[in-house]
Amino acid sequence: MKNIIFGIIFLGIQLLGAQEPDEDLMRVRERLDSLSSFKATIELDVDISFIKMPKKYADISYERGERIQFESDDFVMLPKRGLDFSFSNLFKYSFITVDRGFEVIEGKKYKAINIIPTDKKADFSIAMLLLDTENDRIVGSEISTKKEGTYQLSLQYASNKMPLPEKVEVAFEVERMKIPLNYMGKDIDVDKKSMREEEVKKGKIYLNIENYQIRYVE
């Protein structure tokens, strides 16, 4: 009985702390909202044990309020939900935030925030963001979607002034991808035997992003 009461009190305290959106997160959101649009080129490298794929190249474009769009002549399959480092979809519907304290990575301290949507239309159930509060940027995330599994992103920036990353590492659940693997491109080699034998099918994608053309809201 005492444990139940303690649990209720603890949950109440957590919810009280989640009523107002976190101020640091709001500054990060404002910085992202200052982007009207951007274009860039990407180099993409895939690390999946049962897939051999050469480096691929694509163009990306973004319009404020929309997801990042990818265009390429020789491949179509990407976990696009996980590659959207604009994070615009996290703020599309109403949400609450929970402060999870700080995490130290390579000697630097980052603020951890949970985003919990309060609107059923949201396509994710919970997201954890790591915030660089000095430069108002997102350096890491773990997003649990409702239909496409969980994605983990790690972002690196060229300079403190840059609002967008130059390198992105994406970890994802391969089995939750909805497009057949043979649509990844003409020069893809899929080891179907190894794929069937692996109990947990996970992969990583590495993005190198260059030639940004950024337009800001006037």
KOLDOPA-940646 format. One line per 2 residues: number of its first residue (from 1); their letters; for each residue x, y, z of C-alpha. Coordinates in nm, 4 decimals. Layout:
<rs>
NUM	A	X Y Z; ...
</rs>
This chain:
<rs>
1	MK	0.0000 0.0000 0.0000; 0.2829 0.2374 0.0904
3	NI	0.4491 0.1668 -0.2441; 0.1279 0.2516 -0.4288
5	IF	0.0884 0.5790 -0.2389; 0.4528 0.6665 -0.3026
7	GI	0.4078 0.5889 -0.6725; 0.1032 0.8151 -0.6963
9	IF	0.2856 1.0988 -0.5204; 0.5908 1.0548 -0.7455
11	LG	0.3755 1.0546 -1.0587; 0.1988 1.3674 -0.9388
13	IQ	0.5288 1.5453 -0.8864; 0.6437 1.4421 -1.2354
15	LL	0.3219 1.5695 -1.3921; 0.3429 1.8985 -1.2043
17	GA	0.6877 1.9464 -1.3516; 0.5511 1.8699 -1.6968
19	QE	0.2734 2.1284 -1.7149; 0.4739 2.4046 -1.8829
21	PD	0.7001 2.3351 -2.1836; 1.0658 2.3510 -2.0891
23	ED	1.2231 2.6941 -2.1483; 1.5443 2.5517 -2.2934
25	LM	1.3439 2.3382 -2.5351; 1.1394 2.6409 -2.6393
27	RV	1.4591 2.8294 -2.7276; 1.5728 2.5343 -2.9387
29	RE	1.2333 2.5260 -3.1073; 1.2460 2.9000 -3.1773
31	RL	1.5856 2.8600 -3.3413; 1.4537 2.5800 -3.5632
33	DS	1.1427 2.7862 -3.6403; 1.3679 3.0680 -3.7624
35	LS	1.4527 2.8512 -4.0645; 1.2220 2.9250 -4.3557
37	SF	1.3782 2.6596 -4.5798; 1.7045 2.4914 -4.6629
39	KA	1.8645 2.2685 -4.9248; 2.1764 2.0534 -4.9055
41	TI	2.3535 1.7510 -5.0500; 2.4152 1.4351 -4.8496
43	EL	2.6491 1.1390 -4.8616; 2.4819 0.8329 -4.7114
45	DV	2.6495 0.5204 -4.5771; 2.4549 0.2198 -4.4449
47	DI	2.5726 -0.0212 -4.1745; 2.3429 -0.3250 -4.1742
49	SF	2.5051 -0.6660 -4.1229; 2.3173 -0.8432 -4.4025
51	IK	2.3211 -0.5614 -4.6581; 2.6104 -0.4488 -4.8777
53	MP	2.5509 -0.1093 -5.0294; 2.7968 0.1440 -5.1704
55	KK	2.7803 0.5026 -5.0582; 2.4818 0.6872 -5.1934
57	YA	2.4208 1.0523 -5.2671; 2.1037 1.2561 -5.2505
59	DI	1.9646 1.6065 -5.2353; 1.7536 1.7169 -4.9427
61	SY	1.5132 2.0070 -4.9088; 1.3046 2.1477 -4.6278
63	ER	1.0190 2.3943 -4.6010; 0.9160 2.5294 -4.2636
65	GE	0.6527 2.3126 -4.0969; 0.7144 2.0164 -4.3277
67	RI	0.9385 1.7118 -4.3062; 1.2709 1.6947 -4.4863
69	QF	1.2391 1.5635 -4.8426; 1.4993 1.3327 -5.0020
71	ES	1.5663 1.2992 -5.3751; 1.8002 1.0504 -5.5428
73	DD	1.8250 0.8817 -5.8817; 1.9441 0.5384 -5.7697
75	FV	1.7699 0.4479 -5.4453; 1.4317 0.5022 -5.2852
77	ML	1.4352 0.3162 -4.9569; 1.5194 0.5133 -4.6456
79	PK	1.3705 0.5212 -4.2968; 1.2667 0.8772 -4.3701
81	RG	1.0883 0.9229 -4.0403; 1.4173 0.8714 -3.8608
83	LD	1.6249 1.0880 -4.0943; 1.4211 1.4022 -4.0375
85	FS	1.6648 1.6077 -3.8316; 1.4426 1.9172 -3.8574
87	FS	1.2365 1.7588 -3.5739; 0.9354 1.9569 -3.6967
89	NL	0.6982 1.6663 -3.6390; 0.7702 1.6631 -3.2656
91	FK	0.6143 2.0062 -3.2273; 0.3237 1.9654 -3.4684
93	YS	0.0696 1.8793 -3.1981; 0.0292 1.9745 -2.8328
95	FI	0.2696 1.8143 -2.5862; 0.4084 1.8237 -2.2355
97	TV	0.7729 1.7997 -2.1319; 0.9513 1.6289 -1.8451
99	DR	1.2990 1.7349 -1.7331; 1.5170 1.4219 -1.7059
101	GF	1.8274 1.5940 -1.5717; 2.1638 1.6000 -1.7469
103	EV	2.3847 1.3560 -1.9361; 2.7596 1.3921 -1.9846
105	IE	2.8971 1.2854 -2.3232; 3.2682 1.3219 -2.4013
107	GK	3.3074 1.5677 -2.1158; 3.0166 1.7901 -2.2189
109	KY	2.6926 1.8193 -2.0231; 2.3615 1.8091 -2.2080
111	KA	2.0081 1.8515 -2.0818; 1.7729 1.5542 -2.1276
113	IN	1.4062 1.6302 -2.1985; 1.1133 1.3986 -2.2612
115	II	0.8425 1.5154 -2.5011; 0.5067 1.3452 -2.4518
117	PT	0.2319 1.4290 -2.7044; -0.1144 1.4995 -2.5659
119	DK	-0.2872 1.4776 -2.9037; -0.3699 1.1341 -3.0478
121	KA	-0.2845 1.2611 -3.3963; 0.0867 1.2627 -3.3119
123	DF	0.2724 0.9752 -3.4801; 0.5060 0.9145 -3.1854
125	SI	0.4409 0.8061 -2.8274; 0.7425 0.9642 -2.6561
127	AM	1.0672 1.1348 -2.7511; 1.3831 1.2039 -2.5555
129	LL	1.6020 1.4938 -2.6666; 1.9515 1.5903 -2.5577
131	LD	1.9888 1.9676 -2.5683; 2.3005 2.1777 -2.6048
133	TE	2.1649 2.4645 -2.3950; 2.4631 2.6904 -2.4687
135	ND	2.3996 2.6872 -2.8436; 2.0255 2.6062 -2.8431
137	RI	2.0567 2.2889 -3.0492; 1.9599 1.9231 -3.0380
139	VG	2.2601 1.6897 -3.0220; 2.0779 1.3607 -2.9706
141	SE	1.7342 1.2049 -2.9718; 1.5446 0.8817 -2.9211
143	IS	1.1989 0.8827 -3.0767; 0.9509 0.5997 -3.0246
145	TK	0.7030 0.6101 -3.3117; 0.3654 0.4402 -3.3122
147	KE	0.4172 0.2398 -3.6321; 0.7834 0.2562 -3.7365
149	GT	0.9742 0.1536 -3.4268; 1.2333 0.3553 -3.2389
151	YQ	1.4960 0.5829 -3.3930; 1.8072 0.7179 -3.2243
153	LS	1.9868 1.0174 -3.3728; 2.3255 1.1642 -3.2899
155	LQ	2.4062 1.5035 -3.4435; 2.7359 1.6877 -3.4906
157	YA	2.7727 2.0507 -3.5969; 3.0461 2.2270 -3.7911
159	SN	3.0481 2.5298 -3.5598; 2.8614 2.6817 -3.2664
161	KM	2.6827 2.9219 -3.5007; 2.5489 2.6517 -3.7324
163	PL	2.1796 2.5668 -3.6662; 2.1915 2.2456 -3.8735
165	PE	2.4194 1.9412 -3.8402; 2.6999 1.8390 -4.0733
167	KV	2.6947 1.4766 -3.9552; 2.4011 1.2619 -3.8428
169	EV	2.4107 0.9035 -3.7182; 2.0771 0.7199 -3.7196
171	AF	2.0128 0.3865 -3.5453; 1.6874 0.2122 -3.6331
173	EV	1.4952 -0.1163 -3.6368; 1.5296 -0.2711 -3.9825
175	ER	1.2279 -0.5007 -3.9490; 0.9978 -0.2029 -3.8971
177	MK	1.0855 -0.0549 -4.2370; 0.7881 -0.0890 -4.4682
179	IP	0.9538 -0.0745 -4.8120; 1.0945 -0.4079 -4.9433
181	LN	1.4739 -0.4287 -4.9218; 1.5127 -0.4895 -5.2944
183	YM	1.3980 -0.1304 -5.3497; 1.7107 0.0104 -5.1840
185	GK	1.8806 0.0390 -5.5208; 2.0162 -0.1493 -5.8213
187	DI	2.3589 -0.2177 -5.6711; 2.2439 -0.3568 -5.3357
189	DV	2.3407 -0.7056 -5.2182; 2.1063 -0.8504 -4.9540
191	DK	2.2119 -1.1687 -4.7711; 1.8634 -1.3068 -4.7131
193	KS	1.9888 -1.6084 -4.5166; 2.1711 -1.3895 -4.2645
195	MR	1.8701 -1.1608 -4.2520; 1.6412 -1.4497 -4.1570
197	EE	1.8844 -1.5829 -3.8961; 1.9258 -1.2550 -3.7097
199	EV	1.6774 -1.2310 -3.4247; 1.7136 -0.8568 -3.3772
201	KK	1.7557 -0.6666 -3.7009; 1.9043 -0.3250 -3.6374
203	GK	2.1016 -0.0912 -3.8544; 2.2712 0.2452 -3.8733
205	IY	2.2836 0.5151 -4.1349; 2.5559 0.7796 -4.1467
207	LN	2.4896 1.1116 -4.3160; 2.7500 1.3675 -4.4191
209	IE	2.5744 1.6891 -4.5132; 2.7278 1.9643 -4.7266
211	NY	2.6457 2.2688 -4.9370; 2.3722 2.4071 -4.7167
213	QI	2.1570 2.6828 -4.8643; 1.9607 2.8257 -4.5729
215	RY	1.6845 3.0844 -4.5812; 1.5681 3.2431 -4.2576
217	VE	1.2263 3.3791 -4.1682; 1.2204 3.7520 -4.2350
</rs>
